[in-house]
Amino acid sequence: MPTKFSKLLEQSRQLNSHIYNTSLPILERDLDQIESQSRKLAAKALRAGEGIIDTGACCLLANGGFPVEQVSQIMENLNTLTLATTFEPLQPIPDTDIESFLNFELENIILKTVEQGKIQTTKDFNDSFEQSIHKDWKNTKHKLCDHLEHSTIISSNSTLNSIDELQNTSNSLLFSQVPFAELTTDNAKQIQVKEYANVVKKINQIRNELKSAKVFTLFDECSLKLARINSSIQSVSDSWRLLTYIFRESSLNNKSDECLIKEKQFANVRGTSKEVSEEHMNEFNSLIVNGSKKYFEDTFWEWIQKEVKDNTGKIFNNDSKQSVIDTISLFISLRLKKYGEWDQSLELFDSFPIWACIFYLIRSGHFLEAIYYINDIDDKLFSHKNDLIFIKYIKIWIDNKFKLNKEYRDEIKNDWNERIRSSIGQNTIKGDPFKHCLYKIIGRCDINFKHMPNQIVIPSVEDYLWAHLTLVQNGNQKINTTTSAISTTFPSTTLDNDSYTYENMVNNLLKYEPNYFNQENIWNMVLIICGKFENVVDFLFSRDQYRVEAVHFAIAFAYYGLLRITNSESNNDSDITNVISKFNFARLIHQYSTNLSTQYPDVALHYLYFICLYASEEKKTIAKKYTQLTYKYIQELVLLQKSESIPHFFGKMNSEGSIQTLSEIEQYKNLIHIRDHEHFIKYLVKPTARSCESEGRLADAVYLYNLSENYETVVDILNKQLSDALASHQYSLTQDHPVVLAQSIMQNYVKQPSNFGRLESKQRTCAILIKLTRFMDAYQRNSLAEALSIIKELDIIPLEGDMNKVMMKAEEFQNLDKNIVRLFPELLMTTMRCVYGLWHIVKNQKEVFMSENSSKEQLTQMNAFKKMARMIIVFTGTIQSRMSSDVYTQLSEIEMVIQ
């Protein structure tokens, strides 16, 4: 035996011989030796801590107020502790107990795994939470930007590549106040909103009929109506009227549609980043100049008539030339006579200032009357040869559309230099100021001289603007400086020659500040005259009282294509001469419509339609993004409405499942580039249905999917909704229960088998879920017999038959929809409880009548219930479904009680 053990020892040493490095000595220690060495090490650790506190520590403790003796005693007590048994287990594990060792290691591994799982779960949760927070904040930030940092103007260098960028583009022009917050709360604002809304609807109705609308005129009439309620709107009304003159609406009256300016007619001149030809720009600028000049002439004439009527009581109703001249003459007498005497600076012919009369006839736009008057006074100037020549040139200037050729201008300038220029002092002008002004306007004399005669001729800002417009001549002349051609009390500088283009005028007028004119409507008109339509909207929006007007000016400008909007068609803006402001039209309209969406949803829709003025159904550039943005805003608007309002926007269905009435949106499909009903379903109804589904508005989603003929999705949603209701124990069949909607839709589908044949499997699932809902409702009402009858009718759980029936149902179980399978644990338990309940009732009845006469029928019933319970147990063990052990346990316990 010793030989065998010795051999075994030697073999065991050979087992780990490959582990050790042969160059190092092997330390052999048994367990006792290892324990002894460990205790020695512990003792050394104790001795290292022995000793009293050193002197420095004593001083430090004493200064801190600690009793040194007490601290020393505590240290000694600590030193007496032994570490020998500190880490020994309370119940030492025998060295050869491998099972205990492995159990100990297993516990450590499990604890470590659980701890790591907790750490990973916490990390995953934090990461998911952070992502959710960032996503929510991004959406919230966009909304805050819309309300707290509204901006309509963005820089010309902006290029957009997505709908989000288009929607949220902003610049440094930020307004701190929340826009349109008072629209639905302030009574005056509500009236304003309704009146403008009526105009917007009317414009869209005209557009929908593919006709042209007199947009500026419609808004002008609306603002005049509102001005009777709120006088501050009168200033805005003046701007509307100016625009009717510029774009020729005021002269059309009831002329045919062909004469009107068409929708987006000026988009190629204004709403583009491409270079526009000089010919087209001059044509557009002339439209502004001529229209603006005519506006100031007509309003001046209206003012003259009012002054004459108010001061003399005379009204000249006829439009004859003499009537106009007589009115002007009366006005001149009222204006230029003081105490019965004419102003000494005026040149009188037959005791009347003819130059003033000619000037006012031209100033009020009566050019034919001016020629008529000049012809009438020729004989009065017979002895004034130079004046006769100048009057002849005035007639030529009028006949030649307010231009003179160089030869005539040179003659007028020579006369100017010989007779009039010498009368001009440093700060004063001698001679007739009206004659002086006519020379400067008609002969363009000394256009670099910075003063018009005096305030007797140009007393108002309107006169000043008219003079600028009258001097403007578009052409090919290029000048080095662009400064003021005229001035009364307004700043001015010098031109190099007598050319004065539209660009010169714009640069001059924009040097002023809005507050310079002391009238808000004047600066608004200055911006219109200068063609700064984006700045008009921005200026109005910066005034709280004009924010609603700003929206409608934007709509009117957009209708004609006058706004330069955010556009990414060209990344090169260097071709544009000046820095061009662009306009975030979509964002402004969306903000305004959002504030109307709750109280006036139909009105809000009509505003959203205007975004598509810059949209297109074609797949190109920024136009498609505006189309998509319009659809997105319409979906948002519909989702804000109650469920019962959705059919109004997307269409109502009749009992056969077809569209009964055309929806509010589809009626105006032409305005949002919807080609047909399929296009409408694809881009508006289906996306809204998906949004409803994601938000949990399943009834709305079902309606919209059904409307879009996406019947498979309808049934899927119904099945999930029914399954969720059963899983959450919603058994009471109230009116808002999903089963009511499901039954209604399924009945409609059954009537049209040709359309829904492919949904047979999903329909069967829905029918099963409906019956299961009735089954659970009956059980909840304690109608056990009714519940058991329904589950028998369903025949998804075998309650009768043999083992073959069980196996067949187990195979059918594998093909059941997941919405049913997930409910099976609860269904099995409820079915077993029904069986037990009925068995218990029969059993109690049997015990009552046992002594008299046992009923065979009762015994038969009890045996039948026992068989049902047994079938449920066998079926539960046969199907391959994940169920908790509690289900098996409870089913078995009930079955054992029954047996």
VENJO-V929462 format. One record per helix or strand of 3 or more residues. SS is the DSSP state (A for helix, B for strand). FROM is the first residue (numbers start at 1). TO is the last residue. Records with the same first field share a line. If there is no record, write none. Layout:
BEGIN
SS->FROM-TO ; FROM-TO
END
This chain:
BEGIN
A->2-15 ; 31-49 ; 55-63 ; 68-79 ; 98-148 ; 163-168 ; 187-208 ; 215-227 ; 231-246 ; 257-259 ; 278-312 ; 321-336 ; 354-363 ; 367-376 ; 378-381 ; 385-399 ; 406-423 ; 433-442 ; 461-471 ; 502-509 ; 514-517 ; 520-529 ; 533-541 ; 544-560 ; 585-596 ; 601-614 ; 621-639 ; 643-650 ; 666-672 ; 677-694 ; 698-707 ; 711-727 ; 738-751 ; 753-780 ; 784-794 ; 803-813 ; 818-821 ; 824-848 ; 856-878 ; 885-898
B->659-661
END
